[in-house]
C-alpha cells in the first residue's frame, strides 16, 4: 500500500498491485502490475494502521478512473469499489544464521557438531 486517504464518504487506498501467492497474499517481489485506488465507502481505515508498506488483498469492481500525479507524470488509475478487504500481518524478518569462517563450520550432523 502506498497511501491511505480518509474522506467524508469513507477511505481510499492507493495500492501498488503485485502478483499474489497461492494464499492470496501479495508476493514479496520487486514486480508491479501498476497502481490503483481502492475506496471503502462508509468506513474509516486509520492511516496509522493502513500505513505505507503494509500489504492488503481486496476484491471489488472498477467503477471509475482517477487522475494522480506521481513525480512529473500524470497517471490515470482505475478506482475500485471495495467489497472485501484483508490487511495482512507485517512480515517477520528472516532468521539470522551465523556461520563459521570455513564454509559453514561448525558442521552439524546426526552425531553432533564438530
C-alpha positions as CSV (number, residue, x, y, z in Angstrom):
1,X,0.0,0.0,0.0
2,X,1.2,3.5,-0.8
3,X,-1.2,5.9,0.7
4,X,-4.4,6.0,2.8
5,X,-6.7,9.0,2.5
6,X,-9.8,9.2,4.7
7,X,-12.6,11.5,3.4
8,X,-16.2,12.3,4.2
9,X,-17.5,9.3,2.2
10,X,-15.1,6.6,3.5
11,X,-11.4,5.9,2.9
12,X,-9.4,5.4,-0.3
13,X,-6.2,3.5,-0.5
14,X,-3.6,3.9,-3.3
15,X,-2.3,0.4,-3.8
16,X,0.7,-1.0,-5.7
17,X,-0.6,-4.1,-7.5
18,X,1.6,-7.1,-7.1
19,X,1.3,-10.8,-8.1
20,X,-0.3,-13.0,-5.4
21,X,0.9,-16.1,-3.7
22,X,-1.4,-19.1,-3.6
23,X,-2.9,-17.9,-0.2
24,X,-3.7,-14.5,-1.9
25,X,-1.0,-12.6,0.0
26,X,1.0,-10.3,-2.2
27,X,4.3,-11.8,-3.2
28,X,7.4,-10.1,-1.7
29,X,9.0,-9.2,-5.1
30,X,10.1,-6.1,-6.9
31,X,7.4,-6.6,-9.6
32,X,4.3,-4.5,-10.1
33,X,1.2,-4.7,-12.2
34,X,0.7,-0.9,-11.8
35,X,-1.3,1.1,-9.3
36,X,-5.0,1.5,-8.5
37,X,-7.1,3.4,-6.0
38,X,-9.4,1.3,-3.8
39,X,-12.2,3.0,-1.9
40,X,-14.2,1.6,1.0
41,X,-17.4,3.6,1.4
42,X,-18.7,4.5,4.9
43,X,-15.5,3.1,6.5
44,X,-12.7,4.8,8.4
45,X,-9.5,3.0,7.8
46,X,-6.9,4.5,10.1
47,X,-3.8,5.7,8.2
48,X,-1.6,4.6,11.1
49,X,-2.7,1.0,10.7
50,X,-3.2,1.0,6.9
51,X,0.2,2.6,6.5
52,X,2.7,2.8,3.7
53,X,4.3,-0.6,3.1
54,X,1.5,-2.7,4.6
55,X,0.1,-5.5,2.4
56,X,-3.6,-5.8,1.5
57,X,-5.7,-8.1,-0.6
58,X,-9.1,-6.9,-1.7
59,X,-11.9,-7.7,-4.0
60,X,-14.3,-5.2,-5.7
61,X,-15.2,-3.8,-9.0
62,X,-13.8,-1.0,-11.1
63,X,-16.2,1.9,-11.0
64,X,-14.2,4.9,-12.4
65,X,-10.8,6.3,-13.1
66,X,-8.9,9.0,-11.2
67,X,-6.0,11.2,-12.1
68,X,-3.0,11.1,-9.9
69,X,0.3,12.9,-10.1
70,X,3.4,10.8,-9.4
71,X,6.5,12.9,-9.8
72,X,6.1,14.8,-13.0
73,X,3.8,12.2,-14.5
74,X,0.1,12.5,-14.6
75,X,-1.5,9.0,-14.5
76,X,-5.0,7.7,-14.9
77,X,-5.6,5.0,-12.3
78,X,-8.6,2.6,-12.0
79,X,-10.7,3.2,-9.0
80,X,-12.1,0.1,-7.3
81,X,-15.2,0.0,-5.0
82,X,-14.1,-2.5,-2.3
83,X,-16.3,-5.4,-1.4
84,X,-13.8,-7.3,0.9
85,X,-10.5,-6.1,2.4
86,X,-7.8,-8.1,4.2
87,X,-4.9,-6.4,5.9
88,X,-2.0,-8.8,6.2
89,X,0.2,-9.0,9.4
90,X,3.6,-7.5,9.0
91,X,6.2,-10.0,7.7
92,X,8.7,-11.3,10.2
93,X,12.3,-10.6,9.3
94,X,14.2,-13.8,8.1
95,X,16.2,-15.5,10.8
96,X,19.9,-14.7,11.1
97,X,22.1,-17.7,10.5
98,X,25.6,-17.4,11.9
99,X,28.2,-19.4,10.2
100,X,31.8,-20.0,11.0
101,X,34.7,-18.8,8.8
102,X,35.2,-22.1,6.9
103,X,32.2,-23.0,4.7
104,X,29.6,-23.1,7.4
105,X,31.9,-24.6,10.1
106,X,31.0,-25.9,12.6
107,X,29.4,-28.8,10.7
108,X,26.5,-30.4,12.5
109,X,25.4,-33.9,11.6
110,X,23.3,-36.6,13.2
111,X,26.0,-37.3,15.9
112,X,26.6,-33.7,17.0
113,X,28.7,-30.8,15.8
114,X,32.4,-30.7,15.1
